Amino acid sequence: MKHLIISFALISLSVNILTAQQIPWQGPSIDFKHGKLKVSENKHFLVFEDGTPFFYLGDTGWELFHRLNKDETEKYLENRRVKGFTVIQSVVLAELDGLNTHNAEGDKPLIDNDPLKPNEAYFTHVDWVIRKAFEKGIFIGLLPAWGDKVDKKWGIGPVIFNKDNAFRYGQWIGNRYKEFLNIIWINGGDRDGGGDNKIIWDAIGEGIKSADKNHLMTFHPWGERSSSEWFQESSWLDFNMCQTGHVQRSYAIYKQIIVRDYNLKPVKPCFDGEPRYEDHPVNWNPEVLGWFNDADIRQALYWNLFSGAFGHTYGCHPIWQFLTPSREPIGLARHNWYDVLDLPGACDLIHARRLLESRPFLSRVPDQSLIITTYFPETEYVVATRGDGYAFVYFPTGWSADIQLDKIGAKTINGYWFDPRKGESKLIDSFPGTGIQKFTPPTGGRGNDWILVLDDASKKFKAPGSR
C-alpha cells in the first residue's frame, strides 16, 4: 500500500480555521419535549422516545441538595447549563454527615434517621432543585443515598438500611419522583456492590422500579470498578457506570473497564461516571505526583468516549463537596467551589459534546483497527472511534500514528485537526480514502492533545467546530 506522511509542516499553510472558543450553550441544555429516555436499539446508547440521541455530559455535584442554598444552586446550575452539561449527579442522603447536619435551608432529610420517616421540608427543597434543573434543560442523576448509609467503610454513616426498609424507601422515593421528567436514577454511592451490600442495593433498585416505570437506572460503584461486576443481569440496571477514579493517568484503566463493559453480554450502554477530578491531588499525593488539570480531564473524556462510552461525567474536587472557608476540606481540597467553576477542563467539555453531536451519533463504535501503529505508552495512548461516514482519532501528546483509511469506506476523505481546547479545526486536505497514512499532530507534549477527524467527503458534513 502507498504509505504517505501528513505532518503539520505540510499543512501549515492550510486555512479554514473555525473558532468555537467561548461560545456558550444557547437555551436549555436539553429539550425535554423529545420524551422519556430509553436504551437505543443497538443497546450502546441512550435516546429519547422520539429517537433523538442523548449525550450524557455529567458533573458530580454530590452535595448539591445538602450544602447549597437556593441562590447558590441557581448560580451553579446556570454555570453548568452555559457549559453544555446535561446531567448533575447529586445525593439525597448525602455523604458529608448528610443525616445529622442540616441542609442550607435548616432541615435534615429524615426523622430519627429512619429512612421510612422522610422530612417533608427537606424533600421540598430537593423538589425545588430538581425543578430548577428542569428549567435549564438538565437531568438530575439522583442517588437515593450515599454508600456509607449501607456500608460505612471510611464514611461518617450511620448505616440505616436493611433489606426491608431499603425496598420500602426505594418505593417511596421512586413514587415521589416518578412524574419528574428530568430524573436518571443512580443506585449505590462509591461502595462495593457485592457481599452483604448486594441485597441492600438490589432492594433499593427493585423498590424504585416497582414504583417508577418512567426513568432509567444505573449504579455508582467504588473506585476502579463497574456496576457490571455485580448487576449486569439485574432487571433494574439499565446501563453501566464505572468509576475509573483518582489514581491513574494511564489508558490501562479504560482497557480494564470500559473496553470490557462495551463487549459484555447482555449488551448495555456503559460510561465513566467518576473519573479523575480537576484540581484533585493525583493519588492523594500532590507533593510527588501533582494535581489533575485540564489535560487530564480531556484525556479521560476522549479515552472514555472513543473506547465505547455513550457519555461522560466531569468532576472538580472542591465542587463536589462545595467547599467554602467555613467547611473542612475533604481529600486535600485547596479552593472554594465558587472560585473554580470555570477551570479550563470544565470549559473544554462543550467541544466534545458539539463534536460528537455533529456526526451520526448512534452509529459510532470503538475501532482500534483503524490504527496500524502497535505501540504507544499507556499515558499517551492513541484511541480511535468511527461512525457512518467518519472517524475520530484522539492523540493525547503528539505521538504519530499510521491510520488505515479504507476503514472509513469513502472514495474521498476530508481530514481535519480538531483542537479540543478551543473547539477549532484546521483543514488538512482532501485525499483518497485508501491505503495507510501517517498523521502527526500539529504540536506535541503533555497538554497538546488533538483529534484527527476523517470525513467521507460525499457526506458533506460541516467542518468540525462550525456552528
Long-range contacts (C-beta under 8 A, 24 or more apart in sequence): 1-434, 1-435, 1-436, 2-434, 2-435, 2-436, 3-402, 3-435, 3-436, 3-437, 3-438, 4-431, 4-435, 4-436, 4-437, 4-438, 5-437, 5-438, 5-440, 6-415, 6-428, 6-429, 6-431, 6-437, 6-438, 6-439, 6-440, 7-400, 7-438, 7-439, 7-440, 8-417, 8-440, 8-441, 8-442, 8-443, 11-417, 11-426, 11-427, 11-428, 11-429, 11-442, 14-426, 14-427, 14-428, 14-429, 15-427, 16-425, 16-426, 16-427, 16-463, 17-424, 17-425, 17-426, 18-424, 18-425, 18-463, 18-464, 18-465, 18-466, 19-422, 19-423, 19-424, 19-465, 20-351, 20-354, 20-422, 20-423, 20-424, 20-465, 20-466, 20-467, 21-422, 21-423, 21-424, 23-423, 23-467, 24-82, 24-83, 25-81, 25-82, 25-83, 25-84, 25-350, 27-137, 28-81, 28-135, 28-136, 28-137, 28-138, 29-80, 29-81, 29-84, 29-85, 29-86, 29-136, 29-137, 29-138, 30-54, 30-86, 30-137, 30-138, 30-139, 30-182, 31-137, 32-134, 32-137, 32-181, 32-182, 36-181, 36-214, 36-215, 37-184, 37-215, 37-216, 38-216, 39-216, 39-238, 39-239, 39-268, 39-269, 40-269, 40-362, 42-267, 42-362, 43-266, 43-267, 43-268, 43-269, 44-262, 44-267, 44-269, 44-308, 44-310, 44-362, 44-365, 45-269, 45-310, 45-361, 45-362, 46-216, 46-239, 46-269, 46-310, 46-311, 47-362, 53-357, 53-361, 53-362, 54-86, 54-311, 55-86, 55-310, 55-311, 55-353, 55-356, 55-357, 55-361, 56-86, 56-87, 56-271, 56-310, 56-311, 56-312, 56-313, 57-84, 57-85, 57-86, 57-87, 57-311, 57-312, 57-313, 57-314, 57-349, 57-352, 57-353, 58-85, 58-86, 58-87, 58-88, 58-89, 58-141, 58-273, 58-311, 58-312, 58-313, 58-314, 59-85, 59-87, 59-88, 59-89, 59-313, 59-314, 59-315, 59-316, 59-319, 59-346, 60-89, 60-274, 60-277, 60-313, 60-314, 60-315, 60-316, 60-319, 60-320, 61-88, 61-89, 61-90, 61-319, 61-320, 61-322, 62-89, 62-90, 62-91, 62-94, 62-95, 62-143, 62-146, 62-320, 62-321, 63-90, 63-91, 63-94, 63-95, 63-96, 63-98, 63-320, 63-321, 63-322, 64-88, 64-90, 64-129, 64-322, 65-90, 65-91, 65-92, 65-94, 65-103, 65-125, 65-126, 65-129, 66-91, 66-94, 66-96, 66-98, 66-101, 66-103, 66-104, 67-94, 67-96, 67-103, 67-104, 67-321, 67-322, 67-327, 68-104, 68-322, 69-104, 69-105, 70-128, 70-132, 72-104, 72-322, 72-338, 73-129, 73-132, 74-132, 75-338, 76-319, 76-337, 76-341, 77-132, 77-133, 77-136, 77-138, 78-136, 79-341, 79-342, 80-136, 80-138, 81-136, 81-137, 81-138, 83-346, 83-347, 83-349, 83-350, 84-349, 84-350, 84-353, 84-354, 85-138, 85-314, 85-349, 86-137, 86-138, 86-139, 86-311, 86-353, 87-138, 87-139, 87-140, 87-141, 87-184, 87-311, 87-313, 88-133, 88-138, 88-139, 88-140, 88-141, 89-140, 89-141, 89-143, 89-186, 89-220, 89-273, 89-313, 90-129, 90-140, 90-141, 90-142, 90-143, 91-143, 91-145, 91-146, 91-189, 92-123, 92-126, 92-142, 92-143, 92-144, 92-145, 92-173, 93-144, 93-145, 93-146, 93-149, 94-146, 95-146, 95-147, 95-148, 95-155, 95-156, 95-189, 95-190, 96-156, 96-321, 96-330, 97-156, 98-146, 99-149, 99-158, 99-160, 110-160, 113-158, 113-160, 114-160, 114-165, 115-145, 115-149, 115-160, 115-161, 115-165, 115-166, 115-168, 115-169, 116-165, 116-168, 116-169, 116-172, 118-172, 123-176, 130-177, 130-180, 130-182, 130-183, 131-180, 133-182, 134-180, 134-181, 134-182, 138-182, 139-182, 139-183, 139-184, 140-182, 140-183, 140-184, 141-184, 141-185, 141-186, 141-273, 142-177, 142-183, 142-184, 142-185, 142-186, 143-186, 143-187, 143-188, 143-189, 143-220, 144-169, 144-170, 144-173, 144-185, 144-187, 144-204, 144-208, 145-169, 145-189, 145-204, 146-189, 146-190, 147-188, 147-189, 147-190, 147-191, 147-222, 148-189, 148-191, 149-189, 150-189, 150-191, 150-197, 150-200, 150-201, 151-191, 151-192, 151-196, 151-197, 153-191, 161-200, 161-203, 161-204, 162-200, 163-199, 163-200, 163-203, 164-203, 166-200, 166-203, 166-204, 166-207, 167-203, 167-204, 167-206, 167-207, 167-210, 168-207, 169-204, 169-207, 170-203, 170-204, 170-205, 170-206, 170-207, 170-208, 170-209, 170-210, 170-211, 171-207, 171-208, 171-210, 171-211, 172-207, 172-211, 173-208, 174-207, 174-208, 174-209, 174-210, 174-211, 174-212, 175-211, 175-212, 177-212, 177-215, 178-211, 178-212, 178-213, 178-214, 178-215, 179-214, 183-214, 183-215, 184-215, 184-216, 184-217, 184-218, 185-212, 185-215, 185-216, 185-217, 185-218, 186-217, 186-218, 186-219, 186-220, 186-241, 186-273, 187-217, 187-218, 187-219, 187-220, 187-236, 187-237, 188-219, 188-220, 188-221, 188-227, 189-220, 190-220, 190-221, 190-222, 190-223, 190-243, 190-274, 191-221, 191-222, 192-221, 192-222, 192-225, 193-219, 193-221, 193-225, 193-227, 193-229, 193-230, 193-231, 194-229, 194-230, 198-230, 201-230, 201-231, 202-231, 202-234, 202-236, 205-231, 205-234, 205-236, 205-237, 206-235, 206-236, 208-236, 209-235, 209-236, 218-273, 220-273, 220-274, 223-247, 223-274, 224-248, 224-253, 224-256, 224-257, 225-257, 226-257, 226-260, 226-261, 226-270, 228-260, 228-261, 228-264, 228-268, 228-270, 232-264, 232-266, 232-268, 233-266, 237-268, 238-268, 238-269, 239-268, 239-269, 239-270, 239-271, 239-310, 240-264, 240-268, 240-269, 240-270, 240-271, 241-270, 241-271, 241-272, 241-273, 242-270, 242-271, 242-272, 242-273, 243-272, 243-273, 243-274, 243-275, 244-272, 244-274, 244-275, 244-276, 244-300, 244-304, 245-274, 245-275, 245-276, 246-276, 246-277, 246-280, 246-281, 246-282, 246-283, 246-284, 246-292, 247-282, 247-283, 248-276, 249-276, 249-282, 249-296, 249-299, 249-379, 250-378, 250-379, 251-303, 251-378, 251-379, 251-381, 251-383, 252-378, 254-303, 254-304, 254-307, 254-383, 255-307, 258-303, 258-304, 258-307, 258-308, 258-309, 259-307, 259-308, 259-366, 261-308, 262-307, 262-308, 262-309, 262-366, 269-310, 270-308, 270-309, 270-310, 271-304, 271-309, 271-310, 271-311, 271-312, 271-313, 272-300, 272-304, 272-309, 272-312, 272-313, 273-313, 274-313, 274-315, 275-300, 275-301, 275-304, 275-312, 275-313, 275-314, 275-315, 276-300, 276-315, 277-315, 277-316, 277-317, 277-320, 278-314, 278-315, 278-316, 278-317, 278-340, 278-343, 278-345, 278-346, 279-316, 279-317, 279-318, 279-333, 279-334, 279-335, 279-340, 279-343, 280-315, 280-316, 280-317, 280-331, 280-333, 281-331, 281-332, 284-331, 284-332, 286-332, 293-344, 293-345, 293-447, 294-343, 294-344, 294-345, 294-348, 294-421, 294-447, 295-446, 295-447, 295-449, 296-345, 297-344, 297-345, 297-346, 297-348, 297-349, 298-345, 298-348, 298-420, 298-421, 298-449, 299-396, 299-449, 301-348, 301-349, 301-352, 302-352, 302-383, 302-394, 302-396, 302-420, 302-449, 302-451, 303-381, 303-383, 303-394, 303-396, 305-352, 305-356, 305-385, 306-366, 306-383, 306-384, 306-385, 306-392, 306-393, 306-394, 307-366, 307-383, 307-385, 308-365, 308-366, 308-385, 312-349, 312-352, 314-345, 314-346, 314-349, 316-340, 316-343, 316-345, 316-346, 344-421, 348-420, 348-421, 350-423, 351-420, 351-421, 351-422, 351-423, 351-465, 352-420, 354-423, 354-465, 355-392, 355-418, 355-420, 355-423, 355-451, 355-453, 355-464, 355-465, 358-461, 358-462, 358-464, 359-387, 359-388, 359-389, 359-390, 359-461, 360-387, 360-388, 360-389, 360-390, 361-387, 363-387, 363-388, 367-391, 367-407, 369-404, 369-407, 370-403, 370-404, 370-407, 371-401, 371-402, 371-403, 371-404, 372-401, 372-402, 372-403, 372-404, 372-436, 373-399, 373-400, 373-401, 373-402, 376-401, 389-455, 389-456, 389-458, 389-459, 389-461, 390-453, 390-454, 390-455, 390-456, 390-459, 390-461, 391-452, 391-453, 391-454, 392-418, 392-451, 392-452, 392-453, 392-454, 393-439, 393-451, 393-452, 393-454, 394-449, 394-450, 394-451, 395-439, 395-441, 395-449, 395-450, 395-451, 395-452, 396-449, 397-444, 397-445, 397-446, 397-448, 397-449, 398-440, 398-441, 398-443, 398-444, 398-445, 398-448, 398-450, 399-444, 400-438, 400-439, 400-440, 400-441, 401-438, 401-439, 402-436, 402-437, 402-438, 403-436, 403-437, 403-438, 403-439, 403-452, 403-454, 404-436, 405-431, 405-432, 405-433, 405-434, 405-435, 405-436, 405-437, 405-454, 406-433, 406-434, 406-435, 408-433, 408-454, 408-456, 409-433, 409-456, 410-455, 410-456, 410-457, 410-458, 410-459, 411-456, 411-457, 411-458, 412-456, 412-457, 412-458, 413-454, 413-455, 413-456, 413-457, 414-454, 414-455, 414-457, 414-461, 414-463, 415-439, 415-452, 415-453, 415-454, 415-455, 416-452, 416-453, 416-455, 416-463, 416-464, 417-441, 417-442, 417-450, 417-451, 417-452, 417-453, 418-450, 418-451, 418-452, 418-453, 418-464, 418-465, 419-450, 419-465, 420-449, 420-450, 420-451, 421-449, 423-465, 424-465, 425-453, 425-463, 425-464, 425-465, 425-466, 427-463, 430-457
